[in-house]
Structure formats: structure tokens, C-alpha cells
């Protein structure tokens, strides 16, 4: 089961709303959704959880690049909402724009009839192309430090309690529970 919520800071405090991510296909789409909920350039947090498996937080402020934290990259990669958050930059990978070019010009070492690796096959983490993902946190663990949830505290959260603990640190537990 998935749950996604937008937490937007306003002049009166934080406002919470649940959100559907059916139309969100990229991190840019997610950031645009957050910016629509923003008041001025105040921060908006998009919180996503898969019950018992992983959680992610995206912080968007104005036109700045989103800051992202994912509690377990390998678990998040197994579903479409997690894949949105797991950008090449977040994972410290180079974008794979050149893979197809190498195959087109046949410079990948398969000129002698060796089988061409199928980049569409998934590895044990469910990731296409065989890129292993860490079974642990990735991203900016300090993205909530100015709201009272420092890096150490964020890293210690379990997927079951994470959104409640984040809402408590922000002072909007009742609002989050109302939309849950």
C-alpha cells in the first residue's frame, strides 16, 4: 500500500494534503506538483511511503532543484513511485544516454558474435541494465535539519513511522493523520 502527501508551509503553519501520483512520471512532474501547492517560495515536502518497505521525501523550494532522500534505494526501485525519485544524479551515476549509441556502431566488444547483453533484463534488485542499487538510504539526509529532524534522526526512522515522525517534527501530525 502506498501513501503520498504534500506538506506545504504557509504563513499559518503547515498544511497537509494527500495527493495522487498517477499523472506524475518524472521528478520534474513531481516538483511541478509541489510548486503548485507552494505559497510564495515556501518549502513543500512531498512524502511517499510504501508500507513497511521504504519512504522518500522530496523538498521543493521555489525554482531550486528538488532535494531528495530515499530510505532504501533497492526497495524503492521496485515500484514506479520510487523510480521517479531515483535519478542518476541521486545515485551517483552518469546518465546512460550513450548506451544505445555504442550498440548502433557495434563498439561494445561483440563484433565476434558474442551475445549482446540485454539491458532490458532486470537484476535481482529489479533494476534494468544490471546497475546494483544500495539496500539502504540515498540522497540528502539533511534536507529536514532546519525543521528539527537532523540527518541522524532521519536515517534512524523506520518506514512504518517515518511520515508520522516527520509530521511531528514539523508540528502538523493532526493534519497529516486527517488526510491519511
DRENZA-50384 format. One record per residue (C-alpha): residue number from 1; x, y, z. Coordinates in nm, 2 decimals, decimal comma. Layout:
// residues N
(mivo NUM; (X; Y; Z))
...
This chain:
// residues 180
(mivo 1; (0,00; 0,00; 0,00))
(mivo 2; (0,13; 0,35; -0,09))
(mivo 3; (0,06; 0,68; 0,06))
(mivo 4; (0,17; 1,02; -0,07))
(mivo 5; (0,12; 1,35; 0,09))
(mivo 6; (0,21; 1,72; 0,03))
(mivo 7; (0,32; 1,92; 0,33))
(mivo 8; (0,32; 2,29; 0,24))
(mivo 9; (0,45; 2,56; 0,47))
(mivo 10; (0,23; 2,87; 0,49))
(mivo 11; (0,22; 3,18; 0,70))
(mivo 12; (-0,02; 3,00; 0,93))
(mivo 13; (0,20; 2,69; 0,96))
(mivo 14; (0,20; 2,36; 0,77))
(mivo 15; (-0,09; 2,24; 0,56))
(mivo 16; (-0,12; 1,87; 0,46))
(mivo 17; (-0,30; 1,71; 0,17))
(mivo 18; (-0,29; 1,37; 0,02))
(mivo 19; (-0,20; 1,36; -0,34))
(mivo 20; (-0,24; 1,12; -0,63))
(mivo 21; (0,07; 1,05; -0,83))
(mivo 22; (-0,10; 0,88; -1,12))
(mivo 23; (-0,01; 1,16; -1,36))
(mivo 24; (0,34; 1,20; -1,23))
(mivo 25; (0,60; 1,03; -1,45))
(mivo 26; (0,92; 1,22; -1,37))
(mivo 27; (1,09; 1,41; -1,09))
(mivo 28; (1,02; 1,73; -1,28))
(mivo 29; (0,64; 1,65; -1,28))
(mivo 30; (0,66; 1,58; -0,90))
(mivo 31; (0,85; 1,91; -0,84))
(mivo 32; (0,59; 2,10; -1,05))
(mivo 33; (0,31; 1,94; -0,85))
(mivo 34; (0,48; 2,06; -0,53))
(mivo 35; (0,54; 2,41; -0,66))
(mivo 36; (0,16; 2,44; -0,74))
(mivo 37; (0,09; 2,38; -0,37))
(mivo 38; (0,35; 2,63; -0,26))
(mivo 39; (0,27; 2,96; -0,10))
(mivo 40; (0,53; 3,21; -0,24))
(mivo 41; (0,86; 3,03; -0,23))
(mivo 42; (0,79; 2,85; 0,10))
(mivo 43; (0,91; 2,49; 0,12))
(mivo 44; (0,68; 2,20; 0,01))
(mivo 45; (0,76; 1,84; 0,11))
(mivo 46; (0,63; 1,55; -0,09))
(mivo 47; (0,63; 1,24; 0,13))
(mivo 48; (0,59; 0,90; -0,02))
(mivo 49; (0,58; 0,57; 0,16))
(mivo 50; (0,53; 0,21; 0,07))
(mivo 51; (0,41; 0,04; 0,38))
(mivo 52; (0,69; -0,14; 0,56))
(mivo 53; (0,94; -0,12; 0,28))
(mivo 54; (1,07; 0,24; 0,22))
(mivo 55; (0,99; 0,61; 0,23))
(mivo 56; (1,10; 0,91; 0,04))
(mivo 57; (1,09; 1,28; 0,10))
(mivo 58; (1,13; 1,55; -0,17))
(mivo 59; (1,18; 1,91; -0,07))
(mivo 60; (1,10; 2,18; -0,32))
(mivo 61; (1,16; 2,55; -0,26))
(mivo 62; (1,09; 2,80; -0,53))
(mivo 63; (1,27; 2,72; -0,85))
(mivo 64; (1,56; 2,54; -0,67))
(mivo 65; (1,64; 2,18; -0,77))
(mivo 66; (1,45; 1,94; -0,55))
(mivo 67; (1,63; 1,78; -0,26))
(mivo 68; (1,56; 1,41; -0,23))
(mivo 69; (1,60; 1,15; 0,04))
(mivo 70; (1,50; 0,78; 0,00))
(mivo 71; (1,53; 0,54; 0,29))
(mivo 72; (1,61; 0,23; 0,08))
(mivo 73; (1,71; 0,26; -0,28))
(mivo 74; (1,68; -0,11; -0,37))
(mivo 75; (1,33; -0,13; -0,23))
(mivo 76; (1,22; 0,19; -0,39))
(mivo 77; (1,35; 0,08; -0,73))
(mivo 78; (1,09; -0,20; -0,73))
(mivo 79; (0,80; 0,04; -0,79))
(mivo 80; (0,71; 0,33; -1,02))
(mivo 81; (0,69; 0,59; -0,75))
(mivo 82; (1,03; 0,50; -0,62))
(mivo 83; (1,18; 0,50; -0,97))
(mivo 84; (1,07; 0,87; -1,00))
(mivo 85; (1,29; 0,96; -0,71))
(mivo 86; (1,60; 0,75; -0,80))
(mivo 87; (1,76; 0,98; -1,05))
(mivo 88; (2,11; 0,92; -1,20))
(mivo 89; (2,24; 1,22; -1,00))
(mivo 90; (2,10; 1,09; -0,67))
(mivo 91; (2,26; 0,75; -0,73))
(mivo 92; (2,59; 0,90; -0,84))
(mivo 93; (2,57; 0,75; -1,19))
(mivo 94; (2,64; 0,90; -1,52))
(mivo 95; (2,33; 0,93; -1,74))
(mivo 96; (2,31; 0,63; -1,97))
(mivo 97; (2,25; 0,84; -2,29))
(mivo 98; (2,54; 0,67; -2,47))
(mivo 99; (2,45; 0,31; -2,43))
(mivo 100; (2,23; 0,29; -2,74))
(mivo 101; (2,50; 0,47; -2,95))
(mivo 102; (2,76; 0,21; -2,86))
(mivo 103; (2,52; -0,07; -2,98))
(mivo 104; (2,45; 0,11; -3,30))
(mivo 105; (2,81; 0,14; -3,40))
(mivo 106; (2,89; -0,21; -3,26))
(mivo 107; (3,18; -0,10; -3,05))
(mivo 108; (3,08; -0,29; -2,74))
(mivo 109; (3,31; -0,59; -2,79))
(mivo 110; (3,05; -0,82; -2,96))
(mivo 111; (3,19; -0,79; -3,31))
(mivo 112; (3,30; -1,16; -3,30))
(mivo 113; (2,95; -1,30; -3,24))
(mivo 114; (2,93; -1,27; -2,87))
(mivo 115; (2,58; -1,22; -2,74))
(mivo 116; (2,48; -0,86; -2,69))
(mivo 117; (2,38; -0,81; -2,32))
(mivo 118; (2,01; -0,74; -2,29))
(mivo 119; (1,99; -0,41; -2,09))
(mivo 120; (1,61; -0,47; -2,06))
(mivo 121; (1,67; -0,76; -1,83))
(mivo 122; (1,63; -0,69; -1,46))
(mivo 123; (1,88; -0,78; -1,20))
(mivo 124; (1,80; -0,91; -0,85))
(mivo 125; (1,71; -0,56; -0,73))
(mivo 126; (1,45; -0,52; -1,01))
(mivo 127; (1,67; -0,27; -1,19))
(mivo 128; (1,70; -0,28; -1,57))
(mivo 129; (2,05; -0,29; -1,71))
(mivo 130; (2,22; -0,46; -1,41))
(mivo 131; (2,30; -0,15; -1,21))
(mivo 132; (2,30; -0,26; -0,85))
(mivo 133; (2,14; -0,02; -0,60))
(mivo 134; (2,23; 0,02; -0,24))
(mivo 135; (1,99; -0,16; 0,01))
(mivo 136; (1,99; 0,15; 0,22))
(mivo 137; (1,95; 0,52; 0,22))
(mivo 138; (2,05; 0,76; -0,06))
(mivo 139; (2,02; 1,13; -0,11))
(mivo 140; (2,02; 1,44; 0,12))
(mivo 141; (1,97; 1,31; 0,47))
(mivo 142; (2,00; 1,67; 0,60))
(mivo 143; (1,70; 1,81; 0,40))
(mivo 144; (1,49; 1,84; 0,71))
(mivo 145; (1,75; 1,96; 0,96))
(mivo 146; (1,62; 2,32; 0,97))
(mivo 147; (1,28; 2,18; 1,07))
(mivo 148; (1,42; 1,99; 1,37))
(mivo 149; (1,49; 1,65; 1,21))
(mivo 150; (1,86; 1,62; 1,17))
(mivo 151; (2,05; 1,37; 0,95))
(mivo 152; (2,10; 1,12; 1,22))
(mivo 153; (1,73; 1,13; 1,32))
(mivo 154; (1,61; 1,09; 0,96))
(mivo 155; (1,84; 0,80; 0,90))
(mivo 156; (1,71; 0,62; 1,21))
(mivo 157; (1,34; 0,64; 1,10))
(mivo 158; (1,17; 0,32; 1,00))
(mivo 159; (0,93; 0,31; 0,70))
(mivo 160; (0,64; 0,24; 0,94))
(mivo 161; (0,70; 0,55; 1,15))
(mivo 162; (0,87; 0,79; 0,92))
(mivo 163; (0,59; 1,01; 0,80))
(mivo 164; (0,44; 1,04; 1,15))
(mivo 165; (0,78; 1,14; 1,29))
(mivo 166; (0,84; 1,39; 1,01))
(mivo 167; (0,49; 1,54; 1,07))
(mivo 168; (0,56; 1,56; 1,45))
(mivo 169; (0,89; 1,74; 1,39))
(mivo 170; (0,70; 1,99; 1,16))
(mivo 171; (0,41; 2,03; 1,41))
(mivo 172; (0,15; 1,90; 1,17))
(mivo 173; (0,07; 1,55; 1,29))
(mivo 174; (-0,30; 1,60; 1,32))
(mivo 175; (-0,32; 1,74; 0,97))
(mivo 176; (-0,13; 1,45; 0,82))
(mivo 177; (-0,34; 1,20; 1,01))
(mivo 178; (-0,65; 1,37; 0,88))
(mivo 179; (-0,56; 1,32; 0,52))
(mivo 180; (-0,42; 0,97; 0,57))
